[in-house]
Amino acid sequence: MMSDDWAQRSLKAVWHPCTQMKSHEDFPLLAIQRASGAYLYDHQGKSYLDSISSWWTNLFGHTNPIINQAIKNQLDQLEHAMLAGITHEPVVLLSEKLSALTNNQLGHAFYASDGASAVEIALKMSFHYWRNLGNGDKNRFICLKNSYHGETLGALSVTDIPIFTDAYSVLTRQPIIVASPDARLAPAGISAESYAKSCLTELEELLQSSHSQIAAIIIEPMVQCAAGMAMYSADYLKGLRLLCDQYHVHLIADEIAVGCGRTGKFFACEHASIWPDLITLSKGISGGYLPLSVVLSTDTIYAAFYSNNTSQGFLHSHSYTGNPLACAAALASLKIFEDENYLVKNQVLSQQLYDAFTWVTDDLRIQDIRQLGTILAFDIKSQIAPPQFSKIFYAKALEHGLLIRPIGHTVYVMPPYILTKEQIQFLASAVRHTLDSICPL
Ligand SMILES: Cc1ncc(COP(=O)(O)O)c(C=O)c1O
């Protein structure tokens, strides 16, 4: 069967995520038959370079032989067992590994399947911690302007992107939203650093008056991704850690998108040499293979739940918590990361991306070029971008053999770490040709 046939059948039977389904009347679905390395292939054999790592998940290429083999081995050993009252080798090894990656600062791993569930867990854990200490009034959460932490009701309660939150506002608890240190929001004549400092000052005023009601602040460290790859300085994170300590508020670092080496450090918080109280991790952790998320917590938080009293424990669960196949995929991914020294390799990839995209710096259609690690982004000036820019760009890029999904007017790439120099060149020129065909110079 051809790709178009599968696309038609999918439109009838599958309700696709993050999609107004009617938009597929104008923008057809892309049916993929197989994938290998950095490429997805349709049923006619046409290839698409996966420049966004299939939404941050795919770090070491599709159908990676090492991860494939690890899952196959695990499949013949133990496919799944409930984690309540039972444990198994892959979940223990993965938890130990993750603890070691935090220098054993966050040594207790609680598992779920998707990013949003990890966010729910972190929020519940923070509140429950304070409740166990007799501080149940600390039950509100702070998030940053334009933040995104997922789309379940709890995660939406700390998300500030109207297209996702508005319809459900009566169902969700309102967060306290504070200024985002997004460098692009710095007023004219004010440096990004001074602006980030002023955001901290505003936060401090809030904490002074309200810290007794606040359980935690949740942030996406270094890059607010769904806000359009909004980047900010590590100094903001340093200041945030100090304020959280001073006012007894948990710092939750949502590393679901930016973790696993994407920004140039394994955890983005390491840019600021700080550790949060809770880390959420997902997406890249299983190498893009299987749903897996995890919340890492400190000894202090863990100890507040350790009791003879059952209801003082953290009684949250999901059926597939700590699934052995997903843990095996994660262990294989972490092994590749370490064995092949991807922290160093990604410095090269980062530089190659920078070099391949130098054309954007002189391009009058483009502003706010930014890069951290292997995330490179820029904005198309709004007076130039046609209506429905992101959809049109996505569709045109497919014609050029590229999978890319702008957010609003922000074009960004965050490719799998295995990209070759030639593939990077192809990526940069496909972006340029796509832009030329939509917004001619
Ligand atoms: C920072 C952040 N947090 C949470 C989530 C939610 O993860 P999931 O889509 O797996 O529920 C995402 C997803 O994009 C994210 O980028």
The ligand as an SDF file (V2000), in Angstrom:
LIG
                    3D

 16 16  0  0  0  0  0  0  0  0999 V2000
    9.4730   20.5610   29.1910 C   0  0  0  0  0  0  0  0  0  0  0  0
    8.4160   19.5260   28.9720 C   0  0  0  0  0  0  0  0  0  0  0  0
    7.7560   19.0220   30.0180 N   0  0  0  0  0  0  0  0  0  0  0  0
    6.8180   18.0890   29.8750 C   0  0  0  0  0  0  0  0  0  0  0  0
    6.4740   17.6070   28.6330 C   0  0  0  0  0  0  0  0  0  0  0  0
    5.3900   16.5720   28.4990 C   0  0  0  0  0  0  0  0  0  0  0  0
    5.9170   15.3430   28.0680 O   0  0  0  0  0  0  0  0  0  0  0  0
    4.9600   14.2810   27.3600 P   0  0  0  0  0  0  0  0  0  0  0  0
    4.5870   14.8430   26.0330 O   0  0  0  0  0  0  0  0  0  0  0  0
    5.7860   13.0450   27.2470 O   0  0  0  0  0  0  0  0  0  0  0  0
    3.7780   14.1010   28.2490 O   0  0  0  0  0  0  0  0  0  0  0  0
    7.1320   18.1100   27.5080 C   0  0  0  0  0  0  0  0  0  0  0  0
    6.7740   17.6520   26.1430 C   0  0  0  0  0  0  0  0  0  0  0  0
    7.0670   18.2660   25.1540 O   0  0  0  0  0  0  0  0  0  0  0  0
    8.1210   19.1010   27.6780 C   0  0  0  0  0  0  0  0  0  0  0  0
    8.7890   19.6270   26.6300 O   0  0  0  0  0  0  0  0  0  0  0  0
  1  2  1  0
  2  3  1  0
  2 15  2  0
  3  4  2  0
  4  5  1  0
  5  6  1  0
  5 12  2  0
  6  7  1  0
  7  8  1  0
  8  9  2  0
  8 10  1  0
  8 11  1  0
 12 13  1  0
 12 15  1  0
 13 14  2  0
 15 16  1  0
M  END
$$$$
